[in-house]
Amino acid sequence: MTTSAAKAPVMADVARLAGVSHQTVSRVINGSSSIKPETRERVLQAIERLGYRPNTAARALVRGRSGIIGVIGTARTLFGPMSIHRTVEDAARAAGFFATSVSLSEVTRQALSDATEHLMRVGVEGIVMIAGHDEALEVVRTQRSRVPFVVVEGDLSKASLTVGVDQVLGARMATEHLLGLGHREVVHVSGPLNWAEARARVDGWRLAMGGAGLRPVEPVSGDWSSRSGYVAGRRICEMPGVTGVFAANDQMAIGVLRALQECGRRVPGDISVVGFDDVPEAAYLIPPLTTIRQDFEAVGRRAIEVVTQAIRGAELHPSPLVVPTLVVRESTATPTRTET
């Protein structure tokens, strides 16, 4: 005897589980702004629990629209952009849209323009660009398009529709954590300065140091990779007064940890290290890494909320930056020696 396949959930099943009407579910799926936030959340939870997937093709016929949102990723090999890309796609599907993505192996004006043109030919209703690199932001700023662009990451002052994490605040939190432990010479390992996030994290570090009445040394430059963190760590080994390091991402912090171990600087006994991003491996390093956690899921949801509102022609207001979180682990402690 064979068992028939389980019946796919329909909109009525979502309405029943959420305790709302069929029409309310439809309005949530179509991005209506008239739904109370608690009702919207209840419907979205029911959709996720049941695994319901709206019939995008049918909706497109009814609305005379494609139901497609384009996503352009410019750095999918890096943890932060990769995480945001995934959550944007998930949030688009939860909102009843189909997400089609273009991932670029190199960031050039021509590559970004070609990606935009490709998505326009597909018939997307809006585009989300995960654009930490300055070149990507310049393309968005000069792009003339019939569909809304939402910029995630990067210099958010250079685009009209933006979503992002408060990078300056995160860097201040990381640096102020070290200062609060008693460190007075805190060096920063920066990302590449043609990335707006790297510049924002430098700014946050400088603000925290200046707020404590301290004059920071120049940052040690990196390129987001663990290898560049290792090279920076070897330089820091030659800075005997430094007892605190704030690396602009966790990958570089991992390289710093390796270099410090090789040159006999104990972490956190001799020197404390803070990263940024909270990669899954951060909790399992030796020692576990103190870091700044970015809520990538919140960024993805907010990006889709903004682009769908723009598609509907709703009045848009500046989107508040997502607040990061300090995650304290064993790589930071009170300095055990007097700085020279």
Phi, psi and omega per residue, in radians:
M1 nan 2.279 -3.122
T2 -1.773 2.654 3.130
T3 -1.828 2.267 -3.133
S4 -1.212 2.683 3.134
A5 -1.123 2.600 3.138
A6 -1.094 2.436 -3.128
K7 -1.224 2.324 3.118
A8 -1.149 2.418 3.137
P9 -1.128 2.568 3.103
V10 -2.051 3.047 -3.064
M11 -1.039 -0.612 3.127
A12 -1.099 -0.599 3.095
D13 -1.146 -0.712 3.095
V14 -1.092 -0.792 -3.141
A15 -1.053 -0.738 -3.132
R16 -1.112 -0.797 -3.115
L17 -1.172 -0.666 -3.109
A18 -1.421 -0.238 -3.126
G19 1.260 0.617 3.140
V20 -2.290 3.114 3.132
S21 -1.451 2.832 3.057
H22 -1.017 -0.681 -3.126
Q23 -1.146 -0.633 3.123
T24 -1.138 -0.739 3.089
V25 -1.049 -0.767 -3.141
S26 -1.063 -0.724 -3.133
R27 -1.167 -0.663 3.089
V28 -1.096 -0.802 -3.123
I29 -1.084 -0.619 -3.112
N30 -1.538 0.094 3.023
G31 1.345 0.482 -3.138
S32 -1.118 2.448 3.141
S33 -1.528 -0.019 -3.076
S34 -1.535 0.003 -3.086
I35 -1.543 2.359 3.078
K36 -1.103 2.501 -3.113
P37 -0.972 -0.706 -3.121
E38 -1.192 -0.594 3.093
T39 -1.211 -0.764 3.112
R40 -1.010 -0.782 -3.118
E41 -1.108 -0.689 3.138
R42 -1.119 -0.716 3.117
V43 -1.170 -0.767 3.132
L44 -1.098 -0.647 3.087
Q45 -1.148 -0.675 3.108
A46 -1.156 -0.705 3.100
I47 -1.053 -0.785 -3.131
E48 -1.163 -0.748 -3.104
R49 -1.114 -0.698 -3.101
L50 -1.469 -0.300 -3.051
G51 1.266 0.511 -3.112
Y52 -1.249 2.393 3.091
R53 -2.201 2.021 3.129
P54 -1.057 2.618 3.095
N55 -1.389 1.609 -3.049
T56 -1.102 -0.665 -3.117
A57 -1.114 -0.756 -3.139
A58 -1.140 -0.721 3.132
R59 -1.118 -0.652 -3.140
A60 -1.121 -0.677 3.109
L61 -1.113 -0.754 -3.114
V62 -1.150 -0.749 -3.038
R63 -1.525 -0.250 -3.056
G64 1.235 0.458 -3.129
R65 -2.273 2.897 -3.073
S66 -1.399 -0.515 -3.044
G67 1.246 0.408 -3.082
I68 -2.035 2.349 3.005
I69 -2.002 2.288 3.110
G70 -1.579 2.520 3.110
V71 -2.231 2.195 3.074
I72 -1.936 2.119 3.097
G73 -1.886 2.366 -3.070
T74 -1.982 -0.027 -3.123
A75 -2.776 1.051 -3.044
R76 -1.297 -0.065 3.058
T77 -1.484 -0.183 3.132
L78 -1.702 2.509 -3.005
F79 -1.032 -0.829 -3.082
G80 -1.078 -1.038 3.115
P81 -1.011 -0.668 3.124
M82 -1.096 -0.746 3.140
S83 -1.150 -0.734 3.115
I84 -1.129 -0.730 3.129
H85 -1.001 -0.831 -3.128
R86 -1.092 -0.766 -3.084
T87 -1.253 -0.538 3.044
V88 -1.110 -0.788 3.125
E89 -1.091 -0.748 3.123
D90 -1.100 -0.752 -3.120
A91 -1.172 -0.612 3.097
A92 -1.101 -0.782 3.128
R93 -1.121 -0.724 3.127
A94 -1.094 -0.509 3.125
A95 -1.493 0.036 3.088
G96 1.554 0.268 3.104
F97 -1.873 2.733 2.980
F98 -1.661 2.293 3.139
A99 -1.791 2.219 3.033
T100 -2.046 2.300 -2.962
S101 -2.039 2.589 2.970
V102 -2.172 2.114 3.104
S103 -1.880 2.221 -3.067
L104 -1.753 2.279 3.111
S105 -1.402 -0.374 3.078
E106 -2.430 2.592 -3.103
V107 -1.783 1.744 3.041
T108 -2.308 2.780 3.129
R109 -1.034 -0.730 -3.104
Q110 -1.163 -0.757 -3.128
A111 -1.094 -0.728 -3.141
L112 -1.209 -0.683 3.090
S113 -1.123 -0.724 3.119
D114 -1.108 -0.707 3.120
A115 -1.104 -0.726 3.120
T116 -1.102 -0.787 3.134
E117 -1.098 -0.695 3.098
H118 -1.026 -0.823 -3.131
L119 -1.140 -0.633 3.094
M120 -1.114 -0.676 3.114
R121 -1.166 -0.560 3.079
V122 -1.167 -0.425 3.120
G123 1.655 0.537 -3.122
V124 -1.128 2.648 3.092
E125 -1.560 -0.351 3.118
G126 -2.855 2.848 -3.120
I127 -2.275 2.333 2.992
V128 -1.890 2.119 3.138
M129 -1.951 2.103 3.108
I130 -1.586 1.696 -2.794
A131 -2.247 1.348 3.093
G132 -1.325 -0.357 -3.035
H133 -1.531 2.452 -3.103
D134 -1.011 -0.640 -3.113
E135 -1.086 -0.681 3.125
A136 -1.121 -0.714 -3.138
L137 -1.142 -0.626 3.131
E138 -1.151 -0.664 3.094
V139 -1.099 -0.766 3.139
V140 -1.085 -0.750 -3.071
R141 -1.142 -0.584 -3.096
T142 -1.684 -0.092 -3.083
Q143 -1.265 2.284 3.022
R144 -1.859 2.046 -3.012
S145 -2.511 2.667 3.090
R146 -1.468 -0.145 -3.120
V147 -2.004 2.678 -3.138
P148 -1.243 2.495 3.013
F149 -1.877 2.328 2.992
V150 -2.055 2.205 -3.139
V151 -1.720 2.239 3.071
V152 -2.000 2.287 -3.040
E153 1.307 -3.026 3.101
G154 1.284 -2.969 3.117
D155 -1.398 1.706 -2.999
L156 -1.232 -0.181 3.089
S157 -1.334 -0.192 -3.057
K158 -1.706 0.142 3.113
A159 -2.467 2.711 -3.057
S160 -1.452 -0.607 3.122
L161 -1.944 1.959 -3.014
T162 -2.420 2.651 3.058
V163 -2.494 2.433 3.101
G164 -3.052 3.089 3.094
V165 -1.667 2.563 3.106
D166 -1.300 1.561 -3.070
Q167 -1.174 -0.689 3.132
V168 -1.083 -0.781 3.113
L169 -1.059 -0.776 3.139
G170 -1.032 -0.747 3.126
A171 -1.160 -0.672 3.082
R172 -1.104 -0.734 3.132
M173 -1.062 -0.752 3.137
A174 -1.096 -0.819 -3.100
T175 -1.215 -0.747 -3.139
E176 -1.149 -0.502 3.033
H177 -1.074 -0.800 3.125
L178 -1.147 -0.753 3.121
L179 -1.099 -0.677 3.133
G180 -1.135 -0.450 3.086
L181 -1.389 -0.195 3.120
G182 1.942 0.058 3.099
H183 -1.318 2.446 -3.119
R184 -2.108 -0.349 3.052
E185 -2.054 1.714 -3.073
V186 -1.991 2.023 3.141
V187 -1.640 2.587 3.123
H188 -1.954 2.297 2.996
V189 -1.721 1.874 -3.009
S190 -1.539 2.774 2.916
G191 -1.402 3.137 3.130
P192 -1.119 2.292 -2.942
L193 -1.396 0.071 2.929
N194 -1.591 0.181 2.983
W195 -1.878 2.248 -3.098
A196 -1.099 -0.629 3.119
E197 -1.078 -0.679 3.128
A198 -1.096 -0.775 3.137
R199 -1.144 -0.690 3.139
A200 -1.118 -0.651 3.141
R201 -1.260 -0.589 3.000
V202 -1.084 -0.781 -3.126
D203 -1.056 -0.770 -3.137
G204 -1.106 -0.712 3.091
W205 -1.091 -0.797 3.137
R206 -1.103 -0.732 -3.138
L207 -1.074 -0.741 -3.139
A208 -1.152 -0.753 3.134
M209 -1.131 -0.786 3.128
G210 -1.113 -0.653 3.115
G211 -1.119 -0.439 3.098
A212 -1.598 0.107 -3.140
G213 1.305 0.417 -3.094
L214 -1.966 2.542 3.111
R215 -1.761 1.949 -3.069
P216 -1.311 2.631 2.980
V217 -1.310 2.921 3.121
E218 -1.137 2.489 3.101
P219 -1.066 2.686 2.981
V220 -1.639 2.153 -3.005
S221 -1.411 2.477 3.025
G222 -2.345 -3.066 -3.119
D223 -2.250 0.421 -3.104
W224 1.459 -0.257 -3.038
S225 -1.520 2.737 3.060
S226 -1.086 -0.614 3.133
R227 -1.070 -0.778 -3.137
S228 -1.174 -0.547 3.047
G229 -1.146 -0.649 3.100
Y230 -1.117 -0.793 3.118
V231 -1.070 -0.742 3.104
A232 -1.115 -0.686 3.126
G233 -1.092 -0.637 3.094
R234 -1.135 -0.637 3.081
R235 -1.172 -0.688 -3.132
I236 -1.151 -0.518 3.078
C237 -1.026 -0.431 -3.132
E238 -1.627 0.169 3.116
M239 -1.980 1.487 -2.996
P240 -1.106 -0.413 -3.114
G241 -1.396 -0.275 -3.072
V242 -1.330 2.220 3.058
T243 -2.111 -0.009 3.120
G244 -2.437 2.446 3.112
V245 -2.269 2.254 2.985
F246 -1.991 1.945 3.117
A247 -1.672 2.464 -3.013
A248 -1.265 -0.208 2.924
N249 -2.677 2.924 -3.053
D250 -1.208 -0.587 3.128
Q251 -1.041 -0.775 3.108
M252 -1.186 -0.617 3.097
A253 -1.074 -0.639 3.109
I254 -1.089 -0.750 3.083
G255 -1.116 -0.679 3.094
V256 -1.059 -0.790 -3.133
L257 -1.022 -0.750 3.136
R258 -1.092 -0.798 -3.109
A259 -1.121 -0.738 -3.132
L260 -1.118 -0.685 3.113
Q261 -1.099 -0.719 -3.116
E262 -1.170 -0.574 -3.109
C263 -1.661 0.201 3.015
G264 1.433 0.264 3.076
R265 -1.612 1.955 -3.078
R266 -1.315 2.399 3.063
V267 -1.997 2.108 0.096
P268 -1.723 0.216 -3.060
G269 -1.015 -0.805 -3.141
D270 -1.723 -0.551 -3.032
I271 -2.657 2.387 3.134
S272 -1.764 2.596 -3.079
V273 -2.307 2.327 3.050
V274 -2.157 2.409 3.073
G275 -1.890 -2.810 -3.109
F276 -2.693 2.217 3.064
D277 2.178 -0.634 -3.029
D278 1.049 1.091 3.040
V279 -1.126 2.718 -3.101
P280 -0.969 -0.549 -3.106
E281 -1.336 -0.236 -3.015
A282 -1.018 -0.641 -3.104
A283 -1.296 -0.193 -3.032
Y284 -2.015 0.158 3.038
L285 -1.298 2.958 3.054
I286 -2.061 1.844 -0.079
P287 -1.403 2.840 3.049
P288 -0.966 2.443 -2.926
L289 -1.578 2.184 2.913
T290 -1.220 2.379 -3.026
T291 -2.746 3.043 3.070
I292 -1.834 2.170 -3.128
R293 -1.659 2.260 3.020
Q294 -1.753 2.368 3.140
D295 -1.492 1.490 -3.070
F296 -1.182 -0.547 3.106
E297 -1.123 -0.713 3.104
A298 -1.116 -0.668 3.117
V299 -1.111 -0.786 3.136
G300 -1.082 -0.792 3.129
R301 -1.086 -0.766 -3.090
R302 -1.161 -0.661 3.116
A303 -1.066 -0.745 3.140
I304 -1.233 -0.645 3.072
E305 -1.030 -0.778 -3.108
V306 -1.158 -0.794 -3.080
V307 -1.205 -0.638 3.123
T308 -1.230 -0.630 3.060
Q309 -1.104 -0.719 3.118
A310 -1.142 -0.675 3.103
I311 -1.067 -0.679 -3.134
R312 -1.349 -0.156 -3.113
G313 1.386 0.362 -3.140
A314 -1.247 2.711 3.068
E315 -1.215 2.229 -3.047
L316 -1.892 2.479 3.082
H317 -2.089 2.727 3.124
P318 -0.939 2.317 -3.124
S319 -1.453 2.202 3.139
P320 -1.135 2.552 3.118
L321 -1.197 2.518 3.085
V322 -1.294 2.331 -3.084
V323 -1.493 2.190 3.102
P324 -1.364 3.024 -3.089
T325 -2.260 2.389 3.021
L326 -1.448 2.218 3.086
V327 -1.960 1.912 -3.061
V328 -1.590 2.189 3.066
R329 -2.279 -2.807 -2.930
E330 -1.492 0.064 -3.138
S331 -1.472 -0.012 3.106
T332 -2.237 2.493 3.122
A333 -2.824 2.998 3.063
T334 -1.098 2.375 3.131
P335 -1.064 2.440 -3.075
T336 -1.757 0.044 3.111
R337 -2.444 2.807 3.124
T338 -1.382 2.332 3.118
E339 -1.272 2.566 3.137
T340 -1.824 nan nan
